[in-house]
């Protein structure tokens, strides 16, 4: 290297490292590092970031065996189905049909294969070429003309003509040498062959029609009876493993303006397997197991809904398990934990109080309402009635104010007209203004009336979950109040009332306030001592246990938890109060959900006698006088009032002066998507972050388990700065823990799931469930079914078992005397919509006795008069009755609006006689009442009374009921006494099933006439029932006596 | 000491450049000073030789008599740059494999993240928001900084130090740069990254970032501390304080330059010198403001209805 600057000094011995030192080694090492990092890069891309490849290898290794293990069962099932006589018969029929059409089909196929198809094949290529050349030339010609190039157009015309005149070589089958065909000739022949082909296909279809039908019936029967996949399809699955492609498996869904890509199946390869596999069959690999609920997937097909909209997680990510499951920070919707999976349902089904396939969310919603959470926490959709009532009341005040203002304005205008000094125009204007104002006033009054109706209706609909404390002093024993408030679960572990963190002094303050603040309530005086044994019988048999739980002489804690447990009632209140309460609950608490069971005075006293005898000998109470002195202490009133207000007692109870208390809790409608920073973990932030529970789930679970948990280590200026939420679940060591520990975690999971699901919907709008019409009616109906616990007595959906049905007295096998057994159960309401007239149903719901208040008939059921269990009188508003009617109609796939009661031709004398004979012969009056009876044997006459048949029943339903009752209600006691006439369509009375007594009552003469009747007997009965009169009741009463 | 919190901060892919910055900036500063020391010694040695004095004082260390004073770009520079390029490529590849892009959730207009932080290289500017009005910290100061940086080649025309490290020849320039960059930029970036937590509160390293932390921070305007009241009196007081501060700092700097660095003053025209002095005084004002706020809970020096300093 040349030295630019000449230096005079001596040369150094050393070499200049900058110029002479080699950097080969560093460069070499750097290059090695570069190559290595590039290789790593590729490895990372193809293996590290694609962990699904390992899963897929494992799948290929295990799936074959797993499917293989299904083969034997499938084979057995196949054998079972294919050896069935029906299958054989269908197969024979199919083969016969095939054989019948075979010659004709063969003839057509031969013609097709010899004459048509080869000629089409020979022509198609030359025709295609010629047509496309002509089309291209035509295009040029048209455009030349359009642009005014006359010369060119002429040229193209000539070209086109030449093309059409040109001969092409066509080798027709059977021909010896290629022929030379013109354009027109080719196209004509080609079109002819095509239409001939269509014609032959059509003919084949017509000829094959019967054979195809037989084949479809055969296949259809087989598919309907096969409970597993066929061996062939299992084998196909096994074979498919060999050609399994190692790749990202994705579902691609176009939604709204965007798209949803789900790659979950890349690892969860068996999730949608047509043959369900569980982890045990897959060598313990849970990841490959099939979706546990294929029925649910049928409603929400993954190819339309994807996976992550319901489950959370990041459907597009395949980099790692954590990423795909959305467990990385900043992913807003991490996959829900297993116990909270159903939170995903709430995306769309917030308004559905009851969902099939979602027991956890159902439970969570139920608990939120049932435990009274909604009293303190607003939640969109819950406690709607109370909110609407408040709004309506406010609106009434507004309307009244408007009315006053308008009235004053009218007076002013009138004054002007009466003023002698006013000008003619002014008077004229005033008259007109007054008229206009009077119209306004009229409108305001109309609106006021509407609002008053709304208020009256909502007043019936609003419910509070706790008892009315306005009558505390008239109802409760003072010493009991003190013990109860200290820890309600110590008295009764199953109570809904939570435990408040109050000390003894505060308990006394609260009790004193409630005691002094209550209004004396007159207790209905009912005479009689009451028979406790009879009372117990009534509680069991009248249906009380559909809502309440109680321990009877025979059974420990039977009944339902919907309402308060009735044990230890005697320690709480007096017999006189209980009697007055059961007689008319709404008199004591206008917001109670408890209906009237229409009990006689005697029944009330008996029930009160038994309930008030229920006491525990373990209880230790303060002396009555001492308790009274504490509760009467005026000094405690103000302190108690403050506590009651602070703790939000008025959320569940009615308390004098606190009717308009607002909700004290935070709104929870979208609590699940509240930013985490806005949840106050108090001083426990660090602890929760460390335990990886610094998330919504962790917050909710800890808060529900111990509501004061976030008060830990905090310094409070006053007692009231503490967290207020009471304890709904006992902690270990607290009263009630031993009794309830089995259910606490389940309930907390359910509520946590409910809260986690309480988010703004983030799934695309087009996937959201927005019910209309019948679906909406069903949705709204469930709120009432659950509000009034209809499903405690009635079966609403097929397969459901109401609590009441499980009582020993209603067991299927209950046969001991005096016990109603299976036939005494409240009726199933499956199919109720198709059974009853909607107008009648609404009337029935308003007054299930179908009788005036003061009468004896009012005490019994209006329809099933023989039943001991009562359909109670609920105080339903008209709107609620409408909702329930629509609900049942919708469940039966019927709409309310299009129901018109069909009219029938009146029965002439002969027909009437025949119908009467059929009725008597069938011995209908054995189980059915006829109306007007005084004494009823409950053991036999449990069936609905004929008194109401005319208004109650949809005639179309009667026809099916009398012919095939078992298809409507499987296992019904209703006998099928009609049969199809041999070889005909007609339904006739099956004389073999008639009893001798019944036949004797009809008489031979009339039976003969009935047998010779040429019409349909079911039709006859349907018309008879649809035009039932009191006269018929009397007639059949007489017939029964014979 | 919340090690979980420390790890969360240090391991955040966003913060990795700053962790590297923490190590690299001191290292390169040290390296530069080591080279500068060697060069300075070499220069001193060469300057002792009257023949070499005029021509050879730009030779970088190491140098031995007879070695070339300068070398060609090709191959001597380029081959080293090639090596550096390979190493940087390797580092970038490994980095991109090991650390993924720190993506966060989609922006939510109704929810501001807390703490809400600028990209790491802007955190110094964001930290200035604590001390100044938004428009001063966000508009005026960045503009002055940018214009000042652009003006440097025109203010400082001294060719010494071009192409080699030196400290002795460029003490003032290097010290000013290091102060402005290391203290006023890098340090503020580090504070903004590791120290400022939710609510932009000061969390010492290792303290848990608690969103519900309650803190007591009351700051006063200077005139409140001095009990000045009245609209125009406050403005006059503030203006006098700021004006006085600038005058005193400017004056001291001037005396210092004249006394200790006469040569530098002589090399500069009046315009160059005045511009330099103004930028210097402004920089000191920022420092004074930070010290006053963090050390003495002083909010503003000058309070006017339109802006505060």
Interface residues (C-beta under 8 A of the other chain):
Chain A: X1 X3 X4 X5 X7 X8 X9 X10 X11 X12 X14 X16 X17 X18 X19 X23 X26 X27 X30 X31 X33 X34 X37 X38 X40 X41 X44 X330 X331 X332 X675 X677 X680 X681 X682 X685 X686 X689 X690
Chain B: X2 X4 X51 X55 X62 X64 X65 X66 X67 X68 X69 X70 X71 X72 X76 X79 X80 X82 X83 X86 X87 X89 X90 X93 X94 X97 X103 X104 X105 X106 X111 X114 X198 X208 X210 X211 X212
